[in-house]
Amino acid sequence: MKKILLGAAALAVMAAPAFAADMPPRPYTKAPAYTAPQVVYNWTGFYVGGHVGGAFAGDNSLQGSDARFLGGVQGGFDYQFAPNWVVGAEAQYSWLPNSNNNGVLFPGGTLVTSNTDQIGSVTGRLGYTWGPALLYAKGGYAWRDSNNLGVSVAGVPAGFTTNGNHKDGYTVGGGLEYMFAPNWSAKAEYQYYNFGDTTFTSGPADIAGRTFRNDEHSAKVGVNYRFGWGGPAAPRY
């Protein structure tokens, strides 16, 4: 029996090379190309933030043409759909600490001063996003503090009346927002505010009957913090 087992083992060893030679070669397969994960940005959710910039009165305004510092806060909600469109709503408040206290001097010697140091808006906005960037337009209701007009001649206050209190108006604008880190975005924005026209219905002769536009142009940069939803989502392969 021992001789038989040894003989069988010897035959197996001798037959192995021949069997291996009869096997077809293993085909070469190239490793699949590496595909980087796709980062998905999600704009849906609430946010709060702050902004700084400048305000510039329009032509024929009692505010004058000099730039005034502007700073404030904003908050809102965005919803992303379809899949690259974003719709939302935003409330914004700005403070203008250096309003036009010097006034406008008219040829007859009448000095008119105005002081608008708070301005706000509640707007809808619609945007298109690609990757971390969002290009948007906005528009809606605008508000400002009471336009504290003052009229004086040679330093002596003078009586006057106007056609109404222009606190309420409208605003339109647009901007670009960019997600630079999870939950954080930065924006640059232009916004125009219009509060109608003010007409002096009575007062010194050089201002009585004159009409002035109440509008503001603003340029702002800001930062938003997005709660939970903002920023890159999980990688998609």
Disulfide bonds with the S-S distance in Angstrom:
none
